[in-house]
Amino acid sequence: MECTEAGRRIGWITLVVIGFWNIAGYVWDMYQLFWWFDRVLHGVTVFGITLWFGLFIFARALRFEQRMLAAVLLASGGLALGALWEVAEWVFDRYTTTNMIKGKDDTVLDIVMDTIGAMVGAIVAVGFLRPIDHA
C-alpha cells in the first residue's frame, strides 16, 4: 500500500497543527484556562500521530490489502503510544515537582480520548492508502 498525495499533505499539515497546539498548551497555560483542553488535545494528538504513522510508515511496512486488519493494527499502535504517554506523565510526577496526573479519572479519560483518536486516525489513514500499482 502507498499513501495518496492528498494523504501526504493532510498528514504533514495535521502533524504541524497538533505540534503547535501541544506547545501552545504549555506556553499559554491553556490547560488551566480551559477544562476540556487536556481531553481534546489527547484525542487530537493521538489522532494526528496515528494518521501520520499510518500514512508514512505503516503503508510502506505492510504489503496486504485487508483494510480492516490494517486499521486495527494501526489503532493499536496509536493507543500504545497514548498509554506510553500516560506512563511518562506518571514518571514526571513521581520524580519531579510537576502535577500532570490529576487522579485516576484523569488518566482513564485521557486513555479514552487516546483510544478515540487512535481509532479515527487509523480509519482516516487507511482511507488515504491505495494498493501499489505493480504495472
Secondary structure as UniProt FT lines:
FT   STRAND          2..3
FT   HELIX           5..27
FT   TURN            28..29
FT   HELIX           30..33
FT   TURN            35..36
FT   HELIX           37..53
FT   HELIX           54..58
FT   HELIX           59..61
FT   HELIX           67..95
FT   HELIX           104..127
FT   STRAND          129..130
//
